[in-house]
């Protein structure tokens, strides 16, 4: 199960049967967090979301918050973006 700081920590689980007949426990998709806008970052070549998360949010593992704020399903979806919205850093 996910660790307490994970966004999946309090998401309910359910079981499904896969194509081989095995019962597997899976996580539900968490609701997108409501995040205020801190500002907009003008992207430069070679920058990655984990770099931006470390710089603006203080933790590289919070890259997913930037992706969520920009309605991007993957980091590649923001690879060509010129402007990237940055959410407010939480205490």
PDB file of N, CA, C and O in Angstrom, chain B, residues numbered from 101:
ATOM      1  N   UNK B 101       0.838  -1.175   0.000  1.00  0.00           N
ATOM      2  CA  UNK B 101       0.000   0.000   0.000  1.00  0.00           C
ATOM      3  C   UNK B 101       0.889   1.246   0.000  1.00  0.00           C
ATOM      4  O   UNK B 101       2.040   1.190   0.433  1.00  0.00           O
ATOM      5  N   UNK B 102       0.360   2.357  -0.480  1.00  0.00           N
ATOM      6  CA  UNK B 102       1.148   3.591  -0.564  1.00  0.00           C
ATOM      7  C   UNK B 102       1.548   4.138   0.802  1.00  0.00           C
ATOM      8  O   UNK B 102       0.859   3.928   1.801  1.00  0.00           O
ATOM      9  N   UNK B 103       2.660   4.836   0.821  1.00  0.00           N
ATOM     10  CA  UNK B 103       3.142   5.478   2.041  1.00  0.00           C
ATOM     11  C   UNK B 103       2.254   6.684   2.371  1.00  0.00           C
ATOM     12  O   UNK B 103       1.602   7.225   1.478  1.00  0.00           O
ATOM     13  N   UNK B 104       2.219   7.110   3.635  1.00  0.00           N
ATOM     14  CA  UNK B 104       1.348   8.223   4.047  1.00  0.00           C
ATOM     15  C   UNK B 104       1.480   9.517   3.241  1.00  0.00           C
ATOM     16  O   UNK B 104       0.449  10.139   2.986  1.00  0.00           O
ATOM     17  N   UNK B 105       2.674   9.978   2.815  1.00  0.00           N
ATOM     18  CA  UNK B 105       2.691  11.234   2.068  1.00  0.00           C
ATOM     19  C   UNK B 105       2.207  11.118   0.621  1.00  0.00           C
ATOM     20  O   UNK B 105       2.050  12.134  -0.056  1.00  0.00           O
ATOM     21  N   UNK B 106       1.969   9.908   0.142  1.00  0.00           N
ATOM     22  CA  UNK B 106       1.538   9.707  -1.231  1.00  0.00           C
ATOM     23  C   UNK B 106       0.124  10.210  -1.446  1.00  0.00           C
ATOM     24  O   UNK B 106      -0.708  10.152  -0.540  1.00  0.00           O
ATOM     25  N   UNK B 107      -0.149  10.705  -2.651  1.00  0.00           N
ATOM     26  CA  UNK B 107      -1.512  11.123  -2.979  1.00  0.00           C
ATOM     27  C   UNK B 107      -2.460   9.926  -3.060  1.00  0.00           C
ATOM     28  O   UNK B 107      -3.679  10.096  -3.094  1.00  0.00           O
ATOM     29  N   UNK B 108      -1.905   8.733  -3.092  1.00  0.00           N
ATOM     30  CA  UNK B 108      -2.708   7.512  -3.147  1.00  0.00           C
ATOM     31  C   UNK B 108      -2.967   6.904  -1.765  1.00  0.00           C
ATOM     32  O   UNK B 108      -3.654   5.888  -1.662  1.00  0.00           O
ATOM     33  N   UNK B 109      -2.430   7.508  -0.710  1.00  0.00           N
ATOM     34  CA  UNK B 109      -2.494   6.925   0.635  1.00  0.00           C
ATOM     35  C   UNK B 109      -3.923   6.680   1.123  1.00  0.00           C
ATOM     36  O   UNK B 109      -4.172   5.691   1.813  1.00  0.00           O
ATOM     37  N   UNK B 110      -4.849   7.548   0.783  1.00  0.00           N
ATOM     38  CA  UNK B 110      -6.214   7.415   1.298  1.00  0.00           C
ATOM     39  C   UNK B 110      -7.224   7.080   0.207  1.00  0.00           C
ATOM     40  O   UNK B 110      -8.431   7.245   0.388  1.00  0.00           O
ATOM     41  N   UNK B 111      -6.713   6.607  -0.926  1.00  0.00           N
ATOM     42  CA  UNK B 111      -7.585   6.227  -2.036  1.00  0.00           C
ATOM     43  C   UNK B 111      -8.073   4.799  -1.807  1.00  0.00           C
ATOM     44  O   UNK B 111      -7.277   3.914  -1.493  1.00  0.00           O
ATOM     45  N   UNK B 112      -9.371   4.572  -1.961  1.00  0.00           N
ATOM     46  CA  UNK B 112      -9.877   3.206  -1.745  1.00  0.00           C
ATOM     47  C   UNK B 112      -9.340   2.212  -2.781  1.00  0.00           C
ATOM     48  O   UNK B 112      -8.996   2.580  -3.905  1.00  0.00           O
ATOM     49  N   UNK B 113      -9.282   0.970  -2.374  1.00  0.00           N
ATOM     50  CA  UNK B 113      -8.859  -0.105  -3.275  1.00  0.00           C
ATOM     51  C   UNK B 113     -10.062  -0.985  -3.599  1.00  0.00           C
ATOM     52  O   UNK B 113     -11.078  -0.958  -2.905  1.00  0.00           O
ATOM     53  N   UNK B 114      -9.925  -1.750  -4.648  1.00  0.00           N
ATOM     54  CA  UNK B 114     -10.935  -2.744  -4.995  1.00  0.00           C
ATOM     55  C   UNK B 114     -10.231  -3.885  -5.702  1.00  0.00           C
ATOM     56  O   UNK B 114      -9.064  -3.762  -6.073  1.00  0.00           O
ATOM     57  N   UNK B 115     -10.919  -4.976  -5.889  1.00  0.00           N
ATOM     58  CA  UNK B 115     -10.299  -6.133  -6.533  1.00  0.00           C
ATOM     59  C   UNK B 115     -10.929  -6.357  -7.905  1.00  0.00           C
ATOM     60  O   UNK B 115     -12.115  -6.110  -8.124  1.00  0.00           O
ATOM     61  N   UNK B 116     -10.093  -6.832  -8.811  1.00  0.00           N
ATOM     62  CA  UNK B 116     -10.541  -7.188 -10.155  1.00  0.00           C
ATOM     63  C   UNK B 116      -9.941  -8.544 -10.501  1.00  0.00           C
ATOM     64  O   UNK B 116      -8.979  -8.989  -9.876  1.00  0.00           O
ATOM     65  N   UNK B 117     -10.506  -9.177 -11.479  1.00  0.00           N
ATOM     66  CA  UNK B 117      -9.972 -10.431 -11.977  1.00  0.00           C
ATOM     67  C   UNK B 117      -9.335 -10.152 -13.327  1.00  0.00           C
ATOM     68  O   UNK B 117      -9.987  -9.635 -14.235  1.00  0.00           O
ATOM     69  N   UNK B 118      -8.051 -10.498 -13.459  1.00  0.00           N
ATOM     70  CA  UNK B 118      -7.369 -10.225 -14.724  1.00  0.00           C
ATOM     71  C   UNK B 118      -7.676 -11.312 -15.749  1.00  0.00           C
ATOM     72  O   UNK B 118      -8.429 -12.242 -15.461  1.00  0.00           O
ATOM     73  N   UNK B 119      -7.102 -11.200 -16.932  1.00  0.00           N
ATOM     74  CA  UNK B 119      -7.408 -12.122 -18.024  1.00  0.00           C
ATOM     75  C   UNK B 119      -6.932 -13.557 -17.767  1.00  0.00           C
ATOM     76  O   UNK B 119      -7.356 -14.488 -18.451  1.00  0.00           O
ATOM     77  N   UNK B 120      -6.050 -13.726 -16.775  1.00  0.00           N
ATOM     78  CA  UNK B 120      -5.601 -15.079 -16.409  1.00  0.00           C
ATOM     79  C   UNK B 120      -6.429 -15.680 -15.277  1.00  0.00           C
ATOM     80  O   UNK B 120      -6.190 -16.812 -14.856  1.00  0.00           O
ATOM     81  N   UNK B 121      -7.397 -14.922 -14.793  1.00  0.00           N
ATOM     82  CA  UNK B 121      -8.243 -15.408 -13.716  1.00  0.00           C
ATOM     83  C   UNK B 121      -7.724 -15.093 -12.320  1.00  0.00           C
ATOM     84  O   UNK B 121      -8.293 -15.556 -11.331  1.00  0.00           O
ATOM     85  N   UNK B 122      -6.658 -14.316 -12.226  1.00  0.00           N
ATOM     86  CA  UNK B 122      -6.101 -13.947 -10.922  1.00  0.00           C
ATOM     87  C   UNK B 122      -6.863 -12.763 -10.340  1.00  0.00           C
ATOM     88  O   UNK B 122      -7.274 -11.863 -11.073  1.00  0.00           O
ATOM     89  N   UNK B 123      -7.047 -12.764  -9.042  1.00  0.00           N
ATOM     90  CA  UNK B 123      -7.661 -11.636  -8.352  1.00  0.00           C
ATOM     91  C   UNK B 123      -6.553 -10.679  -7.941  1.00  0.00           C
ATOM     92  O   UNK B 123      -5.584 -11.070  -7.290  1.00  0.00           O
ATOM     93  N   UNK B 124      -6.711  -9.415  -8.333  1.00  0.00           N
ATOM     94  CA  UNK B 124      -5.688  -8.408  -8.105  1.00  0.00           C
ATOM     95  C   UNK B 124      -6.318  -7.207  -7.401  1.00  0.00           C
ATOM     96  O   UNK B 124      -7.397  -6.749  -7.777  1.00  0.00           O
ATOM     97  N   UNK B 125      -5.627  -6.702  -6.370  1.00  0.00           N
ATOM     98  CA  UNK B 125      -6.097  -5.497  -5.694  1.00  0.00           C
ATOM     99  C   UNK B 125      -5.519  -4.280  -6.421  1.00  0.00           C
ATOM    100  O   UNK B 125      -4.318  -4.221  -6.688  1.00  0.00           O
ATOM    101  N   UNK B 126      -6.374  -3.323  -6.736  1.00  0.00           N
ATOM    102  CA  UNK B 126      -5.943  -2.124  -7.450  1.00  0.00           C
ATOM    103  C   UNK B 126      -6.438  -0.877  -6.717  1.00  0.00           C
ATOM    104  O   UNK B 126      -7.375  -0.929  -5.921  1.00  0.00           O
ATOM    105  N   UNK B 127      -5.783   0.235  -7.011  1.00  0.00           N
ATOM    106  CA  UNK B 127      -6.171   1.517  -6.435  1.00  0.00           C
ATOM    107  C   UNK B 127      -7.111   2.256  -7.365  1.00  0.00           C
ATOM    108  O   UNK B 127      -6.987   2.167  -8.587  1.00  0.00           O
ATOM    109  N   UNK B 128      -8.043   2.979  -6.792  1.00  0.00           N
ATOM    110  CA  UNK B 128      -8.895   3.870  -7.569  1.00  0.00           C
ATOM    111  C   UNK B 128      -8.056   5.064  -8.016  1.00  0.00           C
ATOM    112  O   UNK B 128      -6.995   5.328  -7.449  1.00  0.00           O
ATOM    113  N   UNK B 129      -8.519   5.767  -9.007  1.00  0.00           N
ATOM    114  CA  UNK B 129      -7.831   6.971  -9.457  1.00  0.00           C
ATOM    115  C   UNK B 129      -8.193   8.091  -8.481  1.00  0.00           C
ATOM    116  O   UNK B 129      -9.374   8.354  -8.252  1.00  0.00           O
ATOM    117  N   UNK B 130      -7.184   8.753  -7.903  1.00  0.00           N
ATOM    118  CA  UNK B 130      -7.510   9.824  -6.962  1.00  0.00           C
ATOM    119  C   UNK B 130      -8.076  11.050  -7.677  1.00  0.00           C
ATOM    120  O   UNK B 130      -7.779  11.300  -8.845  1.00  0.00           O
ATOM    121  N   UNK B 131      -8.889  11.798  -6.955  1.00  0.00           N
ATOM    122  CA  UNK B 131      -9.413  13.046  -7.513  1.00  0.00           C
ATOM    123  C   UNK B 131      -8.261  14.027  -7.715  1.00  0.00           C
ATOM    124  O   UNK B 131      -7.310  14.050  -6.935  1.00  0.00           O
ATOM    125  N   UNK B 132      -8.355  14.825  -8.754  1.00  0.00           N
ATOM    126  CA  UNK B 132      -7.321  15.830  -9.002  1.00  0.00           C
ATOM    127  C   UNK B 132      -7.354  16.853  -7.871  1.00  0.00           C
ATOM    128  O   UNK B 132      -8.429  17.308  -7.481  1.00  0.00           O
ATOM    129  N   UNK B 133      -6.198  17.214  -7.347  1.00  0.00           N
ATOM    130  CA  UNK B 133      -6.176  18.190  -6.261  1.00  0.00           C
ATOM    131  C   UNK B 133      -6.524  19.591  -6.765  1.00  0.00           C
ATOM    132  O   UNK B 133      -6.227  19.952  -7.904  1.00  0.00           O
ATOM    133  N   UNK B 134      -7.158  20.364  -5.893  1.00  0.00           N
ATOM    134  CA  UNK B 134      -7.410  21.766  -6.196  1.00  0.00           C
ATOM    135  C   UNK B 134      -6.144  22.514  -5.810  1.00  0.00           C
ATOM    136  O   UNK B 134      -5.734  22.487  -4.650  1.00  0.00           O
ATOM    137  N   UNK B 135      -5.525  23.181  -6.775  1.00  0.00           N
ATOM    138  CA  UNK B 135      -4.247  23.837  -6.533  1.00  0.00           C
ATOM    139  C   UNK B 135      -4.282  25.275  -7.032  1.00  0.00           C
ATOM    140  O   UNK B 135      -4.584  25.540  -8.195  1.00  0.00           O
ATOM    141  N   UNK B 136      -3.973  26.178  -6.145  1.00  0.00           N
ATOM    142  CA  UNK B 136      -3.884  27.586  -6.535  1.00  0.00           C
ATOM    143  C   UNK B 136      -2.638  27.794  -7.394  1.00  0.00           C
ATOM    144  O   UNK B 136      -1.654  27.065  -7.276  1.00  0.00           O
ATOM    145  N   UNK B 137      -2.705  28.798  -8.252  1.00  0.00           N
ATOM    146  CA  UNK B 137      -1.587  29.111  -9.138  1.00  0.00           C
ATOM    147  C   UNK B 137      -0.589  30.014  -8.427  1.00  0.00           C
ATOM    148  O   UNK B 137      -0.950  31.082  -7.931  1.00  0.00           O
ATOM    149  N   UNK B 138       0.672  29.580  -8.379  1.00  0.00           N
ATOM    150  CA  UNK B 138       1.743  30.401  -7.808  1.00  0.00           C
ATOM    151  C   UNK B 138       2.330  31.305  -8.877  1.00  0.00           C
ATOM    152  O   UNK B 138       2.719  32.437  -8.588  1.00  0.00           O
ATOM    153  N   UNK B 139       2.399  30.814 -10.114  1.00  0.00           N
ATOM    154  CA  UNK B 139       2.974  31.584 -11.204  1.00  0.00           C
ATOM    155  C   UNK B 139       3.163  30.718 -12.430  1.00  0.00           C
ATOM    156  O   UNK B 139       2.740  29.563 -12.463  1.00  0.00           O
ATOM    157  N   UNK B 140       3.796  31.282 -13.425  1.00  0.00           N
ATOM    158  CA  UNK B 140       4.048  30.580 -14.682  1.00  0.00           C
ATOM    159  C   UNK B 140       5.558  30.543 -14.913  1.00  0.00           C
ATOM    160  O   UNK B 140       6.243  31.559 -14.793  1.00  0.00           O
ATOM    161  N   UNK B 141       6.055  29.375 -15.240  1.00  0.00           N
ATOM    162  CA  UNK B 141       7.476  29.184 -15.537  1.00  0.00           C
ATOM    163  C   UNK B 141       7.652  29.155 -17.045  1.00  0.00           C
ATOM    164  O   UNK B 141       6.937  28.440 -17.746  1.00  0.00           O
ATOM    165  N   UNK B 142       8.611  29.939 -17.547  1.00  0.00           N
ATOM    166  CA  UNK B 142       8.940  29.900 -18.969  1.00  0.00           C
ATOM    167  C   UNK B 142       9.980  28.808 -19.182  1.00  0.00           C
ATOM    168  O   UNK B 142      11.121  28.923 -18.734  1.00  0.00           O
ATOM    169  N   UNK B 143       9.575  27.767 -19.859  1.00  0.00           N
ATOM    170  CA  UNK B 143      10.407  26.573 -20.015  1.00  0.00           C
ATOM    171  C   UNK B 143      11.639  26.828 -20.876  1.00  0.00           C
ATOM    172  O   UNK B 143      11.610  27.606 -21.829  1.00  0.00           O
ATOM    173  N   UNK B 144      12.727  26.145 -20.507  1.00  0.00           N
ATOM    174  CA  UNK B 144      13.972  26.169 -21.278  1.00  0.00           C
ATOM    175  C   UNK B 144      14.324  24.742 -21.670  1.00  0.00           C
ATOM    176  O   UNK B 144      13.878  23.790 -21.029  1.00  0.00           O
ATOM    177  N   UNK B 145      15.112  24.594 -22.705  1.00  0.00           N
ATOM    178  CA  UNK B 145      15.527  23.265 -23.154  1.00  0.00           C
ATOM    179  C   UNK B 145      16.205  22.507 -22.019  1.00  0.00           C
ATOM    180  O   UNK B 145      17.004  23.074 -21.275  1.00  0.00           O
ATOM    181  N   UNK B 146      15.885  21.242 -21.894  1.00  0.00           N
ATOM    182  CA  UNK B 146      16.541  20.378 -20.929  1.00  0.00           C
ATOM    183  C   UNK B 146      15.905  20.356 -19.555  1.00  0.00           C
ATOM    184  O   UNK B 146      16.289  19.535 -18.722  1.00  0.00           O
ATOM    185  N   UNK B 147      14.938  21.234 -19.288  1.00  0.00           N
ATOM    186  CA  UNK B 147      14.289  21.222 -17.974  1.00  0.00           C
ATOM    187  C   UNK B 147      13.288  20.075 -17.911  1.00  0.00           C
ATOM    188  O   UNK B 147      12.603  19.759 -18.883  1.00  0.00           O
ATOM    189  N   UNK B 148      13.232  19.471 -16.743  1.00  0.00           N
ATOM    190  CA  UNK B 148      12.282  18.379 -16.515  1.00  0.00           C
ATOM    191  C   UNK B 148      11.363  18.769 -15.369  1.00  0.00           C
ATOM    192  O   UNK B 148      11.679  19.652 -14.572  1.00  0.00           O
ATOM    193  N   UNK B 149      10.218  18.096 -15.300  1.00  0.00           N
ATOM    194  CA  UNK B 149       9.262  18.415 -14.240  1.00  0.00           C
ATOM    195  C   UNK B 149       9.816  18.161 -12.845  1.00  0.00           C
ATOM    196  O   UNK B 149       9.488  18.886 -11.906  1.00  0.00           O
ATOM    197  N   UNK B 150      10.655  17.136 -12.702  1.00  0.00           N
ATOM    198  CA  UNK B 150      11.218  16.895 -11.374  1.00  0.00           C
ATOM    199  C   UNK B 150      12.155  18.025 -10.961  1.00  0.00           C
ATOM    200  O   UNK B 150      12.253  18.347  -9.777  1.00  0.00           O
ATOM    201  N   UNK B 151      12.846  18.630 -11.931  1.00  0.00           N
ATOM    202  CA  UNK B 151      13.698  19.787 -11.634  1.00  0.00           C
ATOM    203  C   UNK B 151      12.844  20.972 -11.188  1.00  0.00           C
ATOM    204  O   UNK B 151      13.172  21.656 -10.218  1.00  0.00           O
ATOM    205  N   UNK B 152      11.747  21.204 -11.907  1.00  0.00           N
ATOM    206  CA  UNK B 152      10.868  22.307 -11.550  1.00  0.00           C
ATOM    207  C   UNK B 152      10.209  22.082 -10.198  1.00  0.00           C
ATOM    208  O   UNK B 152      10.047  23.021  -9.418  1.00  0.00           O
ATOM    209  N   UNK B 153       9.830  20.851  -9.921  1.00  0.00           N
ATOM    210  CA  UNK B 153       9.219  20.546  -8.630  1.00  0.00           C
ATOM    211  C   UNK B 153      10.208  20.781  -7.486  1.00  0.00           C
ATOM    212  O   UNK B 153       9.834  21.315  -6.442  1.00  0.00           O
ATOM    213  N   UNK B 154      11.449  20.390  -7.678  1.00  0.00           N
ATOM    214  CA  UNK B 154      12.465  20.622  -6.644  1.00  0.00           C
ATOM    215  C   UNK B 154      12.662  22.121  -6.432  1.00  0.00           C
ATOM    216  O   UNK B 154      12.771  22.586  -5.298  1.00  0.00           O
ATOM    217  N   UNK B 155      12.705  22.860  -7.513  1.00  0.00           N
ATOM    218  CA  UNK B 155      12.933  24.313  -7.427  1.00  0.00           C
ATOM    219  C   UNK B 155      11.768  25.062  -6.788  1.00  0.00           C
ATOM    220  O   UNK B 155      11.964  25.875  -5.885  1.00  0.00           O
ATOM    221  N   UNK B 156      10.556  24.783  -7.263  1.00  0.00           N
ATOM    222  CA  UNK B 156       9.400  25.558  -6.830  1.00  0.00           C
ATOM    223  C   UNK B 156       8.624  24.938  -5.664  1.00  0.00           C
ATOM    224  O   UNK B 156       8.027  25.661  -4.866  1.00  0.00           O
ATOM    225  N   UNK B 157       8.628  23.625  -5.563  1.00  0.00           N
ATOM    226  CA  UNK B 157       7.834  22.963  -4.533  1.00  0.00           C
ATOM    227  C   UNK B 157       8.682  22.367  -3.422  1.00  0.00           C
ATOM    228  O   UNK B 157       8.153  21.900  -2.413  1.00  0.00           O
ATOM    229  N   UNK B 158      10.004  22.383  -3.608  1.00  0.00           N
ATOM    230  CA  UNK B 158      10.907  21.899  -2.567  1.00  0.00           C
ATOM    231  C   UNK B 158      11.066  20.394  -2.507  1.00  0.00           C
ATOM    232  O   UNK B 158      11.672  19.875  -1.570  1.00  0.00           O
ATOM    233  N   UNK B 159      10.526  19.676  -3.505  1.00  0.00           N
ATOM    234  CA  UNK B 159      10.589  18.215  -3.497  1.00  0.00           C
ATOM    235  C   UNK B 159      10.412  17.715  -4.931  1.00  0.00           C
ATOM    236  O   UNK B 159       9.354  17.903  -5.531  1.00  0.00           O
ATOM    237  N   UNK B 160      11.433  17.088  -5.470  1.00  0.00           N
ATOM    238  CA  UNK B 160      11.387  16.608  -6.853  1.00  0.00           C
ATOM    239  C   UNK B 160      10.287  15.583  -7.090  1.00  0.00           C
ATOM    240  O   UNK B 160       9.788  15.461  -8.209  1.00  0.00           O
ATOM    241  N   UNK B 161       9.901  14.844  -6.052  1.00  0.00           N
ATOM    242  CA  UNK B 161       8.869  13.815  -6.229  1.00  0.00           C
ATOM    243  C   UNK B 161       7.474  14.407  -6.389  1.00  0.00           C
ATOM    244  O   UNK B 161       6.521  13.675  -6.654  1.00  0.00           O
ATOM    245  N   UNK B 162       7.343  15.717  -6.233  1.00  0.00           N
ATOM    246  CA  UNK B 162       6.041  16.366  -6.401  1.00  0.00           C
ATOM    247  C   UNK B 162       5.812  16.843  -7.842  1.00  0.00           C
ATOM    248  O   UNK B 162       4.947  17.685  -8.086  1.00  0.00           O
ATOM    249  N   UNK B 163       6.581  16.310  -8.786  1.00  0.00           N
ATOM    250  CA  UNK B 163       6.430  16.664 -10.197  1.00  0.00           C
ATOM    251  C   UNK B 163       5.007  16.464 -10.683  1.00  0.00           C
ATOM    252  O   UNK B 163       4.539  17.190 -11.559  1.00  0.00           O
ATOM    253  N   UNK B 164       4.317  15.483 -10.117  1.00  0.00           N
ATOM    254  CA  UNK B 164       2.946  15.169 -10.531  1.00  0.00           C
ATOM    255  C   UNK B 164       1.999  16.328 -10.250  1.00  0.00           C
ATOM    256  O   UNK B 164       1.000  16.482 -10.953  1.00  0.00           O
ATOM    257  N   UNK B 165       2.290  17.159  -9.228  1.00  0.00           N
ATOM    258  CA  UNK B 165       1.430  18.315  -8.937  1.00  0.00           C
ATOM    259  C   UNK B 165       1.488  19.320 -10.077  1.00  0.00           C
ATOM    260  O   UNK B 165       0.474  19.928 -10.420  1.00  0.00           O
ATOM    261  N   UNK B 166       2.668  19.500 -10.666  1.00  0.00           N
ATOM    262  CA  UNK B 166       2.810  20.402 -11.810  1.00  0.00           C
ATOM    263  C   UNK B 166       2.071  19.816 -13.015  1.00  0.00           C
ATOM    264  O   UNK B 166       1.387  20.535 -13.743  1.00  0.00           O
ATOM    265  N   UNK B 167       2.216  18.511 -13.215  1.00  0.00           N
ATOM    266  CA  UNK B 167       1.507  17.856 -14.319  1.00  0.00           C
ATOM    267  C   UNK B 167      -0.002  18.007 -14.145  1.00  0.00           C
ATOM    268  O   UNK B 167      -0.705  18.324 -15.104  1.00  0.00           O
ATOM    269  N   UNK B 168      -0.506  17.784 -12.935  1.00  0.00           N
ATOM    270  CA  UNK B 168      -1.941  17.925 -12.666  1.00  0.00           C
ATOM    271  C   UNK B 168      -2.402  19.358 -12.903  1.00  0.00           C
ATOM    272  O   UNK B 168      -3.452  19.582 -13.504  1.00  0.00           O
ATOM    273  N   UNK B 169      -1.622  20.327 -12.435  1.00  0.00           N
ATOM    274  CA  UNK B 169      -1.990  21.738 -12.597  1.00  0.00           C
ATOM    275  C   UNK B 169      -2.107  22.111 -14.069  1.00  0.00           C
ATOM    276  O   UNK B 169      -2.900  22.982 -14.425  1.00  0.00           O
ATOM    277  N   UNK B 170      -1.321  21.458 -14.930  1.00  0.00           N
ATOM    278  CA  UNK B 170      -1.311  21.731 -16.360  1.00  0.00           C
ATOM    279  C   UNK B 170      -2.161  20.761 -17.162  1.00  0.00           C
ATOM    280  O   UNK B 170      -2.123  20.758 -18.392  1.00  0.00           O
ATOM    281  N   UNK B 171      -2.936  19.930 -16.453  1.00  0.00           N
ATOM    282  CA  UNK B 171      -3.827  18.955 -17.087  1.00  0.00           C
ATOM    283  C   UNK B 171      -3.078  18.056 -18.065  1.00  0.00           C
ATOM    284  O   UNK B 171      -3.555  17.776 -19.165  1.00  0.00           O
ATOM    285  N   UNK B 172      -1.894  17.611 -17.641  1.00  0.00           N
ATOM    286  CA  UNK B 172      -1.056  16.737 -18.469  1.00  0.00           C
ATOM    287  C   UNK B 172      -1.060  15.327 -17.889  1.00  0.00           C
ATOM    288  O   UNK B 172      -0.810  15.143 -16.697  1.00  0.00           O
ATOM    289  N   UNK B 173      -1.336  14.350 -18.712  1.00  0.00           N
ATOM    290  CA  UNK B 173      -1.361  12.955 -18.251  1.00  0.00           C
ATOM    291  C   UNK B 173       0.040  12.390 -18.055  1.00  0.00           C
ATOM    292  O   UNK B 173       0.243  11.507 -17.222  1.00  0.00           O
ATOM    293  N   UNK B 174       1.000  12.891 -18.814  1.00  0.00           N
ATOM    294  CA  UNK B 174       2.372  12.402 -18.728  1.00  0.00           C
ATOM    295  C   UNK B 174       3.342  13.585 -18.767  1.00  0.00           C
ATOM    296  O   UNK B 174       2.973  14.693 -19.154  1.00  0.00           O
ATOM    297  N   UNK B 175       4.573  13.333 -18.365  1.00  0.00           N
ATOM    298  CA  UNK B 175       5.584  14.389 -18.441  1.00  0.00           C
ATOM    299  C   UNK B 175       5.853  14.769 -19.895  1.00  0.00           C
ATOM    300  O   UNK B 175       6.170  15.923 -20.185  1.00  0.00           O
ATOM    301  N   UNK B 176       5.730  13.819 -20.799  1.00  0.00           N
ATOM    302  CA  UNK B 176       5.961  14.101 -22.223  1.00  0.00           C
ATOM    303  C   UNK B 176       4.943  15.105 -22.766  1.00  0.00           C
ATOM    304  O   UNK B 176       5.233  15.839 -23.711  1.00  0.00           O
ATOM    305  N   UNK B 177       3.756  15.134 -22.171  1.00  0.00           N
ATOM    306  CA  UNK B 177       2.722  16.064 -22.622  1.00  0.00           C
ATOM    307  C   UNK B 177       3.138  17.517 -22.390  1.00  0.00           C
ATOM    308  O   UNK B 177       2.630  18.417 -23.059  1.00  0.00           O
ATOM    309  N   UNK B 178       4.050  17.756 -21.456  1.00  0.00           N
ATOM    310  CA  UNK B 178       4.524  19.114 -21.180  1.00  0.00           C
ATOM    311  C   UNK B 178       5.895  19.397 -21.788  1.00  0.00           C
ATOM    312  O   UNK B 178       6.419  20.502 -21.654  1.00  0.00           O
ATOM    313  N   UNK B 179       6.465  18.417 -22.443  1.00  0.00           N
ATOM    314  CA  UNK B 179       7.822  18.557 -22.975  1.00  0.00           C
ATOM    315  C   UNK B 179       7.956  19.717 -23.958  1.00  0.00           C
ATOM    316  O   UNK B 179       9.006  20.358 -24.009  1.00  0.00           O
ATOM    317  N   UNK B 180       6.933  19.993 -24.724  1.00  0.00           N
ATOM    318  CA  UNK B 180       6.995  21.056 -25.725  1.00  0.00           C
ATOM    319  C   UNK B 180       6.321  22.345 -25.263  1.00  0.00           C
ATOM    320  O   UNK B 180       6.268  23.319 -26.014  1.00  0.00           O
ATOM    321  N   UNK B 181       5.809  22.359 -24.039  1.00  0.00           N
ATOM    322  CA  UNK B 181       5.123  23.552 -23.538  1.00  0.00           C
ATOM    323  C   UNK B 181       6.111  24.694 -23.330  1.00  0.00           C
ATOM    324  O   UNK B 181       7.224  24.478 -22.850  1.00  0.00           O
ATOM    325  N   UNK B 182       5.717  25.871 -23.682  1.00  0.00           N
ATOM    326  CA  UNK B 182       6.550  27.063 -23.480  1.00  0.00           C
ATOM    327  C   UNK B 182       6.317  27.641 -22.087  1.00  0.00           C
ATOM    328  O   UNK B 182       7.259  28.063 -21.415  1.00  0.00           O
ATOM    329  N   UNK B 183       5.049  27.656 -21.658  1.00  0.00           N
ATOM    330  CA  UNK B 183       4.686  28.158 -20.345  1.00  0.00           C
ATOM    331  C   UNK B 183       4.110  27.023 -19.513  1.00  0.00           C
ATOM    332  O   UNK B 183       3.219  26.301 -19.962  1.00  0.00           O
ATOM    333  N   UNK B 184       4.616  26.873 -18.315  1.00  0.00           N
ATOM    334  CA  UNK B 184       4.168  25.803 -17.418  1.00  0.00           C
ATOM    335  C   UNK B 184       3.664  26.449 -16.130  1.00  0.00           C
ATOM    336  O   UNK B 184       4.395  27.162 -15.442  1.00  0.00           O
ATOM    337  N   UNK B 185       2.395  26.180 -15.824  1.00  0.00           N
ATOM    338  CA  UNK B 185       1.820  26.711 -14.601  1.00  0.00           C
ATOM    339  C   UNK B 185       2.391  25.985 -13.392  1.00  0.00           C
ATOM    340  O   UNK B 185       2.515  24.760 -13.395  1.00  0.00           O
ATOM    341  N   UNK B 186       2.736  26.743 -12.361  1.00  0.00           N
ATOM    342  CA  UNK B 186       3.315  26.191 -11.143  1.00  0.00           C
ATOM    343  C   UNK B 186       2.321  26.369 -10.011  1.00  0.00           C
ATOM    344  O   UNK B 186       1.874  27.489  -9.761  1.00  0.00           O
ATOM    345  N   UNK B 187       1.958  25.281  -9.310  1.00  0.00           N
ATOM    346  CA  UNK B 187       1.036  25.417  -8.191  1.00  0.00           C
ATOM    347  C   UNK B 187       1.725  26.004  -6.956  1.00  0.00           C
ATOM    348  O   UNK B 187       2.951  25.996  -6.846  1.00  0.00           O
ATOM    349  N   UNK B 188       0.921  26.502  -6.049  1.00  0.00           N
ATOM    350  CA  UNK B 188       1.427  27.049  -4.794  1.00  0.00           C
ATOM    351  C   UNK B 188       2.089  25.955  -3.981  1.00  0.00           C
ATOM    352  O   UNK B 188       1.583  24.837  -3.893  1.00  0.00           O
ATOM    353  N   UNK B 189       3.210  26.283  -3.395  1.00  0.00           N
ATOM    354  CA  UNK B 189       3.929  25.356  -2.516  1.00  0.00           C
ATOM    355  C   UNK B 189       3.169  25.225  -1.205  1.00  0.00           C
ATOM    356  O   UNK B 189       2.756  26.223  -0.615  1.00  0.00           O
ATOM    357  N   UNK B 190       2.991  24.009  -0.759  1.00  0.00           N
ATOM    358  CA  UNK B 190       2.299  23.752   0.509  1.00  0.00           C
ATOM    359  C   UNK B 190       3.288  23.751   1.647  1.00  0.00           C
ATOM    360  O   UNK B 190       4.428  23.310   1.503  1.00  0.00           O
ATOM    361  N   UNK B 191       2.827  24.263   2.807  1.00  0.00           N
ATOM    362  CA  UNK B 191       3.639  24.368   4.011  1.00  0.00           C
ATOM    363  C   UNK B 191       4.445  23.191   4.281  1.00  0.00           C
ATOM    364  O   UNK B 191       5.175  23.156   5.271  1.00  0.00           O
TER     365      UNK B 191
END
